[in-house]
């Protein structure tokens, strides 16, 4: 009983902390929108391409609010970079040129980094959402085909899929379809068209278009779902095969870039160090350190990002 009470208390504390975090975020978003929104006209035009990415990427903010958050975050980050640069210049006695250039450089670098990350984040979210929908679509299509074969109407099939306890992204999309029908009074066709507009995956959008076209034309929806499930499963097998081949190429790149090349360079520099202590005015020991402490970590990070980009999420 005591352990259950402790678990319940811990869960409540976690919920409270999560609520406080969400409240701080919302206050930050409101501050950015109400204070910077009236002055961000040019920024809206410059970042107009983010609007569809935010909508299809499942962003919690609308386009205008998100742009204001980017602007405020950029300003805060740039000011932090400037202050940090001034402090470093005061603590470390640089020459006068570097003392002036360091704060300015950190100001620009921090601001550009914050702006770039904010502008690219919706694209990454859209790509991640697309991959998840594409991975889950084949299984859901097969389930819908089975349900349809049992005699369910298309609307009942979609409601049954949406009632699943899973938190998979595609199940959430079907819940939104049911929400549109229940709360907004849409019929099935209208709800599917709206889901198609906000879909991050073109494959999922085409699947929904097929359901709409089949239902409107009076064709056999069961036959369409069975055919689509077979096609999607075959595509998934092909993608799995391609993934295995790509993973083999990445493994070869890992061996070449992070194992063979550093060894060859270190041996080459060691031999050159016996002949001459420097190469082009650069110390041989410094070159070896660059290989070990710069080239290898950066190469490893690049390989990890590449592998994570193609790795299935389920």
N, C-alpha and C positions, 0 to 999 in steps of 0.2 A: 504493500500500500504506500509506504514511504517513497519507494522508487518511482511508482506511478505519479505520486504527487510532485516529486522533483522533476520528472519528465514534463508534466503538464506546466509547471512553473517555468521551466526552461523554454518550452514552446511559446508560452505567453510573452516572455521577455524578448524572444527572437521576433515575434510578431510586432511587438511595440517598437523595437529598433528598426525593423523594416518599414513600419509606418512613419517613423520619424525621418528616415532617409528619403522616403517618397515625398514627404511634406517639404523637406529642404529643396529637393529637386524642383518640385512644382513652384515653390516661391522664387527660385532662381529663374525658371522659365518665364513666370509672370513678369518679373522685374525686367528681364531682357526684352520681352515683347512690348510692354507698355512704355518703356523708356526709349527704346531704340527703333521700334516699329515705325513711328511717324517720320523718321529720318533715313530709312533704309530703302528708299525707292530705287536708287541705282543698283544697290546690292541685290534686290529682287530680280532686276532685269539680268544682271550678270550671272546669277546662279539659277536662272529659270529652268535649266536642264535637271535640277535636283527635284523638281515638283513630282514628276511621274515616278522617279526612283524612290522617293519617300513614301508615296501612296502604295506602290506595289511592294515595297520592302517592309511593310508593316510598321512604319514609324509611328510613335505615340504622339508626335507633334505634327501639326500641319506645316505646309511649306514656309509661310511667313514667320511663324514662331520659331521654326528651326533655324532660319537664316539669322534671326535676331540673336539666338543663342550662340551661333557661330561667331557673330560679330562681338558679343560681350566676352566670350571665352578668349577670342583673339586679343582683345584689348587687355584683359587681365593678365594673360600669359606674357604678352609683350612687356607690360609694366614690370612684372616679376623678373623677366630677363634683364631689363634695364637696371633694376635695383640690385640684382645679383652681380651684374657687371660692375656697377659702381662700388659695391662692397669689396669685390675682388681687387679692383684697382687701388682701393685704399689700403687693403691688407697686404697686398703684394706690390712692392715698389717697382712697377713697370716703367719703361721710358715714357715720355709724355705722349708720343704718338699712340702707343699701345694702350695707355691709360684712357685715352679718349675713344679709341677705336673699339676696345673690348665691350664697353656698355652698349655702344651703338650696334655692334655686331650681334650681341646676345639679344638685344631688343628686336632686331629684324629677324634673326633666326627663330626665336621663340614665337613671334607673331606669325611668321610664314608657316612654321610647323603646325601651330594650332589651327590656322585657317585651312591648310591643306588636309589635315586629318579630318576636320569637320566636313569639308567638301567631298572627301572620298568615302566617308563612312556610309552614307546611304547606298553607294554602289556596292560596297562589300556586303552590306546587309541584304541587298537585293540578290546578289550572286549566291549567298548562303541560303537564302529562302528558296531560290530557284532549284538549287541542288537537292534540298530536302524534299520539295514537292515532287521532283522527278524521280527520286529514289522510292518514295512511298506510293506513287500513283499506280504502279503495276499491281501491288497487293490489294489496294482498295478497289481497283477495277475488277479484279477477280472476285472479291467478296460481293461486289454489286451484281456481278453476273450470276453468282449463286443465289442471291436473294431474289433477283428478278425471275430466275428459273423456278422459284418456289411459288410464283404467282403474285408477288407484290407489285404494286404500281410504282412508277418512277419516284413519286413523291414519298411513298412509304419507304422505298429503298434508301433515299437520301436521309430521311429522318432516322432510320435504323442505324446507318453509318454514323450520323452525328451523335447518336446516343452512346457511342462507345466511350469507355472510361479513359482511353488512351489520351496522352497529351501530344500526340504527333501533329505536326503542322497541318497536314492535309485534313485531319479530323476537325481541327479548328476552323478550317475553311468551310467545311460542310456545316458546322455549327452556325457560322455566320449566314449561310444560305437559309437555314431553318429560322434564325433570328429575323431575317428580312421578311420571311413569310409570316411569322407570328406577330411581330411588333409593328412592321411597316405595312402589312396588308398586301404584300406582293404575291402574285401567283408564282408557280414554279418557274415559268419561263423568264419572268422579270428578275427573279432572284438569281437564276443561273447567269443571265446576261450581266448583272451587276458583279457577280463573283468572277466572271470572265474578265471584266474591265480591271479589277484590282489584283488579278493573278500575276504573281512574279514569274510563273513558268508558262512559256508558250505552249508546251506540251499539255499541261493541265487545262489551259484555256481552250485548246483545240478539242480536248476530250469533252469539256462542257458544251462547246458549240455543237458537237456531234449529238449530244443528248437532246439539246434544244431542237436541232434540225430533225432528228428522228421522231421526236414527240409531235412536232408541228405537222410533219408530213404523214403521220399515221402509220409509219413503218414499225417493224417489230423491234422494240427497245431491247428485248432479251438477246436477240441475234446480234445487235450492235454491240452490246456490252461483252458478249462472249468473244466476238471478233476482236474488239479492242483489247481485252485482257490477254488474248493469245499474242497479239502484235506487241503489246507492251512488255510481256514476259520475254519474247524473243529479243527485243531491243535491250532489255536488261541483261540477258545472257551475253549479248555482243559487247555491251559496255563493260561487263565484268572481265571479259577476255582482254579488251583494250586496256583496262586498268592494270591487269597483271603484266602486260607487256610494258606499259609506261613505268610501272614500279620497278621492273627489271632494269630499264634504262636509268632510272634515278639511282638504283643501287650501283650500277657501273660508274655513274658520275661521282658518287660518293667515294668509291674506291680510287678513282683516278685523281680527283681534286683534293681529297682530304688524307689520302694515304700515300699514293705513289708520288704525286707532284711535290709535296713538302719534303719527302725523303730525298728526292733527286736534287731539289734546290739547296737543301742543307749540305748534302755531299758536295755539290758544285761550289757553294760558297766556302766550305771548309778547305777544299783544294785550292781555290783562288786565294784564300787567306794565307796559305803557306807561301804562295808566290808574291802576293801583294796584300798589304793590310787594308786596302780600300778598293772600291769599284766606283769609278766616276766621282771620286771625292767623298763617297759615302762609306762609312766603316762597315767591314764585313760582319762584325758582331751585331751591329744595328740591323743589317739586312736579315740575319738569321732570326733576330728577335721579332722583326716585322712578320716574317713567315709564321713563326710559332704563335705569337700573341695577337696578330691582326688577321692574316690571311686564313688560317685554319678556323678560328671562331666565326668569322664572317661567312666563309664557305659553308660551315656547318649550319649556320642560321638560314642561309639561302636554301640548302637542301631540305631542311625541316619545313620551311614555308612551302616549298614545291610539293613535298610529300603530303602536307596537311591540306593543300589545295585540291588534290585529287582523291584524298582519302574519303571513302563513303562515311556518312555520319551515323549509319546504323549497321 
